[in-house]
Amino acid sequence: MFLNVLSADQQRLFLDAAATMLSVDGDVASAEAALLEGARIECGLEYEPQQRSLDELAAAAMSSLTERPARNAFLLELAGTMVVDGEEAPEEVELLVALAKVLDVSDEALAEFVAFGRQALDLVASGQALVALGREQA
């Protein structure tokens, strides 16, 4: 949704962070895999995301995400990645918080990003329910 704010290099970093986020709890749900593929398509990159260590992600984030809008978009998208399966594993939260600290994003802003991710997930579920109703227009 906001990946267009990021440069191609920053998008690759996001995809790596998302791949890491999705596997950090040891279980990649189908919704998570679909989100990662959708993000890759949204970025328009022929790139296979790689899992990276927190230290690698943090170093790359500090050098690549130098502007506030890019930092916010990166973390907002990563927060959405964390909540997409309806669960927030402690390992996922830990990764998100650590990257937010490295990027100098406040706890309050991060909480807003996570809340937005939850709201977006709820909105998608509501839309899916409306589609499933199959009502004809009058």
Phi, psi and omega in degrees: 000319181242012183292341179291346176288337185268148173288170180300318178296320179292325176296318177298319177298316177300313181301320177294317179296320178295317178299320178293314180303316186289337183255352187296333179268003176083002183219116178258106179287160181298324178296324179291316179298319179295321178297316181297317179294320177297320178295319179298318179293317178302323179287338181069030183254140168270084188213134177261110183302144181242138172288138181227160178287161177301318180299318179294315179297317181297315180296316180294320180296316180297322182276333186264321186263077187268341181256144182303315180300321179293318179299315181295316179298317179302310183287326177298314178294322180291325175297319176297324177297318183297322187266355190300331180269005179082002179233149177234089182294145179307324180294324178291315179299316180301317179296314180298314181297318181298317179291324177297319179296316179300323182270006177059044176255129185294158176300324180294315179296318179298320177299322177294321179297317180294318178299319177299316178301317178296318179296319179297319178298316178297320180296318177297315179299320178296317178297318178297322177295320178295319178296320182293337180299325178065028180288142174272150177283144182274000000 
